[in-house]
Amino acid sequence: MPWERALGGKTMILVNVDSKGRVMLPIGIRYQLDLNAGDRLAIDDLGDGTVIIKKVDTKALFNG
């Protein structure tokens, strides 16, 4: 179950990693990004503890 924590004036949602390495994105984020089962995500590790997750538009990848 995610929970929120104020950090530096900004609210952050904290989630757990399960035993298989999966992270459940909160429903509000899934709605905001229009994420659905089977959607592709790109993950980038900036090396300073920051991880960026972006929804990938696969149509744009193959048409661009």
PDB file of N, CA, C and O in Angstrom:
ATOM      1  N   MET A   1       0.843  -1.183   0.000  1.00  0.00           N
ATOM      2  CA  MET A   1       0.000   0.000   0.000  1.00  0.00           C
ATOM      3  C   MET A   1       0.885   1.242   0.000  1.00  0.00           C
ATOM      4  O   MET A   1       1.689   1.415   0.916  1.00  0.00           O
ATOM      5  N   PRO A   2       0.759   2.100  -0.992  1.00  0.00           N
ATOM      6  CA  PRO A   2       1.586   3.308  -1.018  1.00  0.00           C
ATOM      7  C   PRO A   2       1.186   4.289   0.076  1.00  0.00           C
ATOM      8  O   PRO A   2       0.038   4.306   0.520  1.00  0.00           O
ATOM      9  N   TRP A   3       2.124   5.089   0.499  1.00  0.00           N
ATOM     10  CA  TRP A   3       1.822   6.155   1.441  1.00  0.00           C
ATOM     11  C   TRP A   3       2.602   7.380   1.049  1.00  0.00           C
ATOM     12  O   TRP A   3       3.640   7.294   0.392  1.00  0.00           O
ATOM     13  N   GLU A   4       2.091   8.527   1.461  1.00  0.00           N
ATOM     14  CA  GLU A   4       2.681   9.802   1.051  1.00  0.00           C
ATOM     15  C   GLU A   4       3.538  10.375   2.159  1.00  0.00           C
ATOM     16  O   GLU A   4       3.262  10.190   3.344  1.00  0.00           O
ATOM     17  N   ARG A   5       4.588  11.078   1.749  1.00  0.00           N
ATOM     18  CA  ARG A   5       5.474  11.726   2.698  1.00  0.00           C
ATOM     19  C   ARG A   5       5.907  13.062   2.119  1.00  0.00           C
ATOM     20  O   ARG A   5       6.276  13.154   0.948  1.00  0.00           O
ATOM     21  N   ALA A   6       5.860  14.084   2.941  1.00  0.00           N
ATOM     22  CA  ALA A   6       6.311  15.403   2.500  1.00  0.00           C
ATOM     23  C   ALA A   6       7.827  15.430   2.538  1.00  0.00           C
ATOM     24  O   ALA A   6       8.437  15.047   3.537  1.00  0.00           O
ATOM     25  N   LEU A   7       8.431  15.880   1.459  1.00  0.00           N
ATOM     26  CA  LEU A   7       9.879  15.933   1.354  1.00  0.00           C
ATOM     27  C   LEU A   7      10.263  17.234   0.684  1.00  0.00           C
ATOM     28  O   LEU A   7      10.027  17.415  -0.510  1.00  0.00           O
ATOM     29  N   GLY A   8      10.845  18.127   1.434  1.00  0.00           N
ATOM     30  CA  GLY A   8      11.275  19.404   0.863  1.00  0.00           C
ATOM     31  C   GLY A   8      10.135  20.213   0.289  1.00  0.00           C
ATOM     32  O   GLY A   8      10.303  20.867  -0.740  1.00  0.00           O
ATOM     33  N   GLY A   9       8.977  20.188   0.928  1.00  0.00           N
ATOM     34  CA  GLY A   9       7.842  20.955   0.446  1.00  0.00           C
ATOM     35  C   GLY A   9       7.055  20.262  -0.655  1.00  0.00           C
ATOM     36  O   GLY A   9       6.031  20.779  -1.102  1.00  0.00           O
ATOM     37  N   LYS A  10       7.520  19.100  -1.096  1.00  0.00           N
ATOM     38  CA  LYS A  10       6.846  18.366  -2.165  1.00  0.00           C
ATOM     39  C   LYS A  10       6.379  17.023  -1.606  1.00  0.00           C
ATOM     40  O   LYS A  10       7.087  16.394  -0.820  1.00  0.00           O
ATOM     41  N   THR A  11       5.204  16.595  -2.007  1.00  0.00           N
ATOM     42  CA  THR A  11       4.692  15.317  -1.532  1.00  0.00           C
ATOM     43  C   THR A  11       5.180  14.211  -2.456  1.00  0.00           C
ATOM     44  O   THR A  11       5.062  14.294  -3.678  1.00  0.00           O
ATOM     45  N   MET A  12       5.730  13.175  -1.837  1.00  0.00           N
ATOM     46  CA  MET A  12       6.256  12.039  -2.570  1.00  0.00           C
ATOM     47  C   MET A  12       5.445  10.808  -2.186  1.00  0.00           C
ATOM     48  O   MET A  12       5.097  10.646  -1.017  1.00  0.00           O
ATOM     49  N   ILE A  13       5.143   9.960  -3.122  1.00  0.00           N
ATOM     50  CA  ILE A  13       4.441   8.717  -2.833  1.00  0.00           C
ATOM     51  C   ILE A  13       5.492   7.619  -2.725  1.00  0.00           C
ATOM     52  O   ILE A  13       6.273   7.409  -3.654  1.00  0.00           O
ATOM     53  N   LEU A  14       5.513   6.925  -1.604  1.00  0.00           N
ATOM     54  CA  LEU A  14       6.469   5.857  -1.378  1.00  0.00           C
ATOM     55  C   LEU A  14       5.785   4.514  -1.608  1.00  0.00           C
ATOM     56  O   LEU A  14       4.677   4.282  -1.125  1.00  0.00           O
ATOM     57  N   VAL A  15       6.453   3.635  -2.346  1.00  0.00           N
ATOM     58  CA  VAL A  15       5.928   2.301  -2.620  1.00  0.00           C
ATOM     59  C   VAL A  15       7.010   1.280  -2.284  1.00  0.00           C
ATOM     60  O   VAL A  15       8.168   1.641  -2.074  1.00  0.00           O
ATOM     61  N   ASN A  16       6.638   0.027  -2.234  1.00  0.00           N
ATOM     62  CA  ASN A  16       7.577  -1.050  -1.938  1.00  0.00           C
ATOM     63  C   ASN A  16       7.931  -1.813  -3.202  1.00  0.00           C
ATOM     64  O   ASN A  16       7.164  -1.836  -4.164  1.00  0.00           O
ATOM     65  N   VAL A  17       9.099  -2.436  -3.188  1.00  0.00           N
ATOM     66  CA  VAL A  17       9.508  -3.368  -4.230  1.00  0.00           C
ATOM     67  C   VAL A  17       9.192  -4.761  -3.702  1.00  0.00           C
ATOM     68  O   VAL A  17       9.563  -5.104  -2.580  1.00  0.00           O
ATOM     69  N   ASP A  18       8.496  -5.577  -4.525  1.00  0.00           N
ATOM     70  CA  ASP A  18       8.165  -6.912  -4.033  1.00  0.00           C
ATOM     71  C   ASP A  18       9.329  -7.876  -4.274  1.00  0.00           C
ATOM     72  O   ASP A  18      10.362  -7.483  -4.816  1.00  0.00           O
ATOM     73  N   SER A  19       9.161  -9.127  -3.875  1.00  0.00           N
ATOM     74  CA  SER A  19      10.249 -10.114  -3.949  1.00  0.00           C
ATOM     75  C   SER A  19      10.688 -10.416  -5.378  1.00  0.00           C
ATOM     76  O   SER A  19      11.766 -10.973  -5.585  1.00  0.00           O
ATOM     77  N   LYS A  20       9.867 -10.057  -6.370  1.00  0.00           N
ATOM     78  CA  LYS A  20      10.226 -10.261  -7.774  1.00  0.00           C
ATOM     79  C   LYS A  20      10.754  -8.987  -8.420  1.00  0.00           C
ATOM     80  O   LYS A  20      10.980  -8.953  -9.630  1.00  0.00           O
ATOM     81  N   GLY A  21      10.956  -7.929  -7.615  1.00  0.00           N
ATOM     82  CA  GLY A  21      11.502  -6.676  -8.133  1.00  0.00           C
ATOM     83  C   GLY A  21      10.471  -5.758  -8.750  1.00  0.00           C
ATOM     84  O   GLY A  21      10.830  -4.770  -9.391  1.00  0.00           O
ATOM     85  N   ARG A  22       9.201  -6.061  -8.571  1.00  0.00           N
ATOM     86  CA  ARG A  22       8.141  -5.254  -9.164  1.00  0.00           C
ATOM     87  C   ARG A  22       7.764  -4.090  -8.254  1.00  0.00           C
ATOM     88  O   ARG A  22       7.814  -4.190  -7.028  1.00  0.00           O
ATOM     89  N   VAL A  23       7.384  -2.986  -8.892  1.00  0.00           N
ATOM     90  CA  VAL A  23       6.914  -1.798  -8.183  1.00  0.00           C
ATOM     91  C   VAL A  23       5.520  -1.483  -8.692  1.00  0.00           C
ATOM     92  O   VAL A  23       5.304  -1.407  -9.901  1.00  0.00           O
ATOM     93  N   MET A  24       4.570  -1.299  -7.781  1.00  0.00           N
ATOM     94  CA  MET A  24       3.204  -0.944  -8.163  1.00  0.00           C
ATOM     95  C   MET A  24       3.091   0.569  -8.237  1.00  0.00           C
ATOM     96  O   MET A  24       3.256   1.257  -7.229  1.00  0.00           O
ATOM     97  N   LEU A  25       2.811   1.089  -9.422  1.00  0.00           N
ATOM     98  CA  LEU A  25       2.599   2.531  -9.562  1.00  0.00           C
ATOM     99  C   LEU A  25       1.208   2.882  -9.058  1.00  0.00           C
ATOM    100  O   LEU A  25       0.239   2.211  -9.416  1.00  0.00           O
ATOM    101  N   PRO A  26       1.088   3.913  -8.241  1.00  0.00           N
ATOM    102  CA  PRO A  26      -0.221   4.305  -7.727  1.00  0.00           C
ATOM    103  C   PRO A  26      -1.190   4.632  -8.860  1.00  0.00           C
ATOM    104  O   PRO A  26      -0.785   5.110  -9.920  1.00  0.00           O
ATOM    105  N   ILE A  27      -2.449   4.373  -8.627  1.00  0.00           N
ATOM    106  CA  ILE A  27      -3.472   4.543  -9.659  1.00  0.00           C
ATOM    107  C   ILE A  27      -3.532   5.970 -10.195  1.00  0.00           C
ATOM    108  O   ILE A  27      -3.774   6.171 -11.386  1.00  0.00           O
ATOM    109  N   GLY A  28      -3.318   6.954  -9.342  1.00  0.00           N
ATOM    110  CA  GLY A  28      -3.335   8.345  -9.805  1.00  0.00           C
ATOM    111  C   GLY A  28      -2.274   8.618 -10.858  1.00  0.00           C
ATOM    112  O   GLY A  28      -2.522   9.346 -11.819  1.00  0.00           O
ATOM    113  N   ILE A  29      -1.089   8.035 -10.681  1.00  0.00           N
ATOM    114  CA  ILE A  29      -0.019   8.196 -11.667  1.00  0.00           C
ATOM    115  C   ILE A  29      -0.371   7.440 -12.941  1.00  0.00           C
ATOM    116  O   ILE A  29      -0.132   7.932 -14.044  1.00  0.00           O
ATOM    117  N   ARG A  30      -0.941   6.238 -12.790  1.00  0.00           N
ATOM    118  CA  ARG A  30      -1.328   5.472 -13.988  1.00  0.00           C
ATOM    119  C   ARG A  30      -2.377   6.212 -14.799  1.00  0.00           C
ATOM    120  O   ARG A  30      -2.311   6.223 -16.028  1.00  0.00           O
ATOM    121  N   TYR A  31      -3.348   6.832 -14.131  1.00  0.00           N
ATOM    122  CA  TYR A  31      -4.357   7.625 -14.845  1.00  0.00           C
ATOM    123  C   TYR A  31      -3.728   8.853 -15.499  1.00  0.00           C
ATOM    124  O   TYR A  31      -4.007   9.156 -16.659  1.00  0.00           O
ATOM    125  N   GLN A  32      -2.885   9.552 -14.756  1.00  0.00           N
ATOM    126  CA  GLN A  32      -2.264  10.782 -15.266  1.00  0.00           C
ATOM    127  C   GLN A  32      -1.432  10.510 -16.517  1.00  0.00           C
ATOM    128  O   GLN A  32      -1.433  11.314 -17.449  1.00  0.00           O
ATOM    129  N   LEU A  33      -0.726   9.386 -16.542  1.00  0.00           N
ATOM    130  CA  LEU A  33       0.121   9.041 -17.690  1.00  0.00           C
ATOM    131  C   LEU A  33      -0.593   8.164 -18.710  1.00  0.00           C
ATOM    132  O   LEU A  33       0.002   7.773 -19.715  1.00  0.00           O
ATOM    133  N   ASP A  34      -1.853   7.852 -18.464  1.00  0.00           N
ATOM    134  CA  ASP A  34      -2.639   6.961 -19.326  1.00  0.00           C
ATOM    135  C   ASP A  34      -1.908   5.635 -19.545  1.00  0.00           C
ATOM    136  O   ASP A  34      -1.759   5.169 -20.674  1.00  0.00           O
ATOM    137  N   LEU A  35      -1.455   5.038 -18.437  1.00  0.00           N
ATOM    138  CA  LEU A  35      -0.760   3.753 -18.497  1.00  0.00           C
ATOM    139  C   LEU A  35      -1.761   2.616 -18.426  1.00  0.00           C
ATOM    140  O   LEU A  35      -2.672   2.623 -17.598  1.00  0.00           O
ATOM    141  N   ASN A  36      -1.583   1.646 -19.297  1.00  0.00           N
ATOM    142  CA  ASN A  36      -2.461   0.487 -19.343  1.00  0.00           C
ATOM    143  C   ASN A  36      -1.617  -0.775 -19.400  1.00  0.00           C
ATOM    144  O   ASN A  36      -0.434  -0.724 -19.739  1.00  0.00           O
ATOM    145  N   ALA A  37      -2.225  -1.907 -19.069  1.00  0.00           N
ATOM    146  CA  ALA A  37      -1.512  -3.182 -19.121  1.00  0.00           C
ATOM    147  C   ALA A  37      -0.895  -3.367 -20.504  1.00  0.00           C
ATOM    148  O   ALA A  37      -1.561  -3.184 -21.523  1.00  0.00           O
ATOM    149  N   GLY A  38       0.379  -3.729 -20.526  1.00  0.00           N
ATOM    150  CA  GLY A  38       1.081  -3.956 -21.784  1.00  0.00           C
ATOM    151  C   GLY A  38       1.827  -2.746 -22.318  1.00  0.00           C
ATOM    152  O   GLY A  38       2.623  -2.881 -23.248  1.00  0.00           O
ATOM    153  N   ASP A  39       1.591  -1.560 -21.753  1.00  0.00           N
ATOM    154  CA  ASP A  39       2.329  -0.363 -22.196  1.00  0.00           C
ATOM    155  C   ASP A  39       3.815  -0.532 -21.900  1.00  0.00           C
ATOM    156  O   ASP A  39       4.195  -1.205 -20.942  1.00  0.00           O
ATOM    157  N   ARG A  40       4.649   0.085 -22.730  1.00  0.00           N
ATOM    158  CA  ARG A  40       6.103   0.022 -22.560  1.00  0.00           C
ATOM    159  C   ARG A  40       6.580   1.243 -21.787  1.00  0.00           C
ATOM    160  O   ARG A  40       6.089   2.353 -21.993  1.00  0.00           O
ATOM    161  N   LEU A  41       7.546   1.025 -20.894  1.00  0.00           N
ATOM    162  CA  LEU A  41       8.146   2.100 -20.121  1.00  0.00           C
ATOM    163  C   LEU A  41       9.654   2.086 -20.343  1.00  0.00           C
ATOM    164  O   LEU A  41      10.268   1.021 -20.420  1.00  0.00           O
ATOM    165  N   ALA A  42      10.245   3.267 -20.446  1.00  0.00           N
ATOM    166  CA  ALA A  42      11.699   3.404 -20.528  1.00  0.00           C
ATOM    167  C   ALA A  42      12.190   3.809 -19.144  1.00  0.00           C
ATOM    168  O   ALA A  42      11.606   4.687 -18.509  1.00  0.00           O
ATOM    169  N   ILE A  43      13.261   3.171 -18.676  1.00  0.00           N
ATOM    170  CA  ILE A  43      13.805   3.451 -17.359  1.00  0.00           C
ATOM    171  C   ILE A  43      15.247   3.896 -17.517  1.00  0.00           C
ATOM    172  O   ILE A  43      16.047   3.237 -18.181  1.00  0.00           O
ATOM    173  N   ASP A  44      15.570   5.037 -16.890  1.00  0.00           N
ATOM    174  CA  ASP A  44      16.913   5.596 -16.973  1.00  0.00           C
ATOM    175  C   ASP A  44      17.446   5.828 -15.569  1.00  0.00           C
ATOM    176  O   ASP A  44      16.795   6.490 -14.760  1.00  0.00           O
ATOM    177  N   ASP A  45      18.615   5.294 -15.274  1.00  0.00           N
ATOM    178  CA  ASP A  45      19.271   5.483 -13.986  1.00  0.00           C
ATOM    179  C   ASP A  45      20.294   6.598 -14.145  1.00  0.00           C
ATOM    180  O   ASP A  45      21.259   6.458 -14.897  1.00  0.00           O
ATOM    181  N   LEU A  46      20.083   7.709 -13.437  1.00  0.00           N
ATOM    182  CA  LEU A  46      20.971   8.857 -13.560  1.00  0.00           C
ATOM    183  C   LEU A  46      22.259   8.690 -12.757  1.00  0.00           C
ATOM    184  O   LEU A  46      23.167   9.515 -12.862  1.00  0.00           O
ATOM    185  N   GLY A  47      22.344   7.630 -11.959  1.00  0.00           N
ATOM    186  CA  GLY A  47      23.571   7.345 -11.243  1.00  0.00           C
ATOM    187  C   GLY A  47      23.708   8.037  -9.902  1.00  0.00           C
ATOM    188  O   GLY A  47      24.679   7.797  -9.184  1.00  0.00           O
ATOM    189  N   ASP A  48      22.770   8.879  -9.550  1.00  0.00           N
ATOM    190  CA  ASP A  48      22.834   9.585  -8.266  1.00  0.00           C
ATOM    191  C   ASP A  48      21.686   9.166  -7.351  1.00  0.00           C
ATOM    192  O   ASP A  48      21.329   9.888  -6.420  1.00  0.00           O
ATOM    193  N   GLY A  49      21.112   7.995  -7.623  1.00  0.00           N
ATOM    194  CA  GLY A  49      19.958   7.531  -6.855  1.00  0.00           C
ATOM    195  C   GLY A  49      18.636   7.922  -7.483  1.00  0.00           C
ATOM    196  O   GLY A  49      17.572   7.568  -6.975  1.00  0.00           O
ATOM    197  N   THR A  50      18.699   8.655  -8.594  1.00  0.00           N
ATOM    198  CA  THR A  50      17.496   9.087  -9.292  1.00  0.00           C
ATOM    199  C   THR A  50      17.208   8.137 -10.447  1.00  0.00           C
ATOM    200  O   THR A  50      18.094   7.824 -11.242  1.00  0.00           O
ATOM    201  N   VAL A  51      15.967   7.685 -10.532  1.00  0.00           N
ATOM    202  CA  VAL A  51      15.522   6.833 -11.632  1.00  0.00           C
ATOM    203  C   VAL A  51      14.371   7.551 -12.316  1.00  0.00           C
ATOM    204  O   VAL A  51      13.444   8.026 -11.660  1.00  0.00           O
ATOM    205  N   ILE A  52      14.437   7.625 -13.636  1.00  0.00           N
ATOM    206  CA  ILE A  52      13.379   8.267 -14.419  1.00  0.00           C
ATOM    207  C   ILE A  52      12.627   7.175 -15.169  1.00  0.00           C
ATOM    208  O   ILE A  52      13.231   6.320 -15.816  1.00  0.00           O
ATOM    209  N   ILE A  53      11.309   7.216 -15.075  1.00  0.00           N
ATOM    210  CA  ILE A  53      10.454   6.274 -15.796  1.00  0.00           C
ATOM    211  C   ILE A  53       9.579   7.082 -16.740  1.00  0.00           C
ATOM    212  O   ILE A  53       8.892   8.011 -16.315  1.00  0.00           O
ATOM    213  N   LYS A  54       9.602   6.724 -18.033  1.00  0.00           N
ATOM    214  CA  LYS A  54       8.799   7.432 -19.034  1.00  0.00           C
ATOM    215  C   LYS A  54       7.989   6.431 -19.841  1.00  0.00           C
ATOM    216  O   LYS A  54       8.452   5.336 -20.162  1.00  0.00           O
ATOM    217  N   LYS A  55       6.776   6.834 -20.157  1.00  0.00           N
ATOM    218  CA  LYS A  55       5.953   6.020 -21.051  1.00  0.00           C
ATOM    219  C   LYS A  55       6.518   6.156 -22.458  1.00  0.00           C
ATOM    220  O   LYS A  55       6.847   7.258 -22.897  1.00  0.00           O
ATOM    221  N   VAL A  56       6.630   5.035 -23.162  1.00  0.00           N
ATOM    222  CA  VAL A  56       7.170   5.025 -24.515  1.00  0.00           C
ATOM    223  C   VAL A  56       6.018   4.965 -25.500  1.00  0.00           C
ATOM    224  O   VAL A  56       5.149   4.099 -25.397  1.00  0.00           O
ATOM    225  N   ASP A  57       6.008   5.882 -26.451  1.00  0.00           N
ATOM    226  CA  ASP A  57       5.019   5.861 -27.528  1.00  0.00           C
ATOM    227  C   ASP A  57       5.588   4.982 -28.640  1.00  0.00           C
ATOM    228  O   ASP A  57       6.355   5.452 -29.480  1.00  0.00           O
ATOM    229  N   THR A  58       5.207   3.702 -28.640  1.00  0.00           N
ATOM    230  CA  THR A  58       5.770   2.767 -29.602  1.00  0.00           C
ATOM    231  C   THR A  58       5.397   3.124 -31.038  1.00  0.00           C
ATOM    232  O   THR A  58       6.153   2.813 -31.959  1.00  0.00           O
ATOM    233  N   LYS A  59       4.262   3.764 -31.248  1.00  0.00           N
ATOM    234  CA  LYS A  59       3.884   4.196 -32.606  1.00  0.00           C
ATOM    235  C   LYS A  59       4.888   5.215 -33.125  1.00  0.00           C
ATOM    236  O   LYS A  59       5.296   5.146 -34.284  1.00  0.00           O
ATOM    237  N   ALA A  60       5.293   6.161 -32.277  1.00  0.00           N
ATOM    238  CA  ALA A  60       6.250   7.180 -32.678  1.00  0.00           C
ATOM    239  C   ALA A  60       7.621   6.567 -32.954  1.00  0.00           C
ATOM    240  O   ALA A  60       8.339   7.031 -33.840  1.00  0.00           O
ATOM    241  N   LEU A  61       7.990   5.526 -32.199  1.00  0.00           N
ATOM    242  CA  LEU A  61       9.277   4.875 -32.416  1.00  0.00           C
ATOM    243  C   LEU A  61       9.369   4.246 -33.807  1.00  0.00           C
ATOM    244  O   LEU A  61      10.399   4.337 -34.476  1.00  0.00           O
ATOM    245  N   PHE A  62       8.284   3.613 -34.228  1.00  0.00           N
ATOM    246  CA  PHE A  62       8.322   2.910 -35.501  1.00  0.00           C
ATOM    247  C   PHE A  62       7.944   3.790 -36.683  1.00  0.00           C
ATOM    248  O   PHE A  62       8.238   3.434 -37.824  1.00  0.00           O
ATOM    249  N   ASN A  63       7.299   4.930 -36.445  1.00  0.00           N
ATOM    250  CA  ASN A  63       6.911   5.825 -37.526  1.00  0.00           C
ATOM    251  C   ASN A  63       7.871   6.984 -37.709  1.00  0.00           C
ATOM    252  O   ASN A  63       7.801   7.692 -38.714  1.00  0.00           O
ATOM    253  N   GLY A  64       8.781   7.193 -36.738  1.00  0.00           N
ATOM    254  CA  GLY A  64       9.667   8.354 -36.763  1.00  0.00           C
ATOM    255  C   GLY A  64      10.889   8.069 -37.486  1.00  0.00           C
ATOM    256  O   GLY A  64      11.753   8.938 -37.605  1.00  0.00           O
TER     257      GLY A  64
END
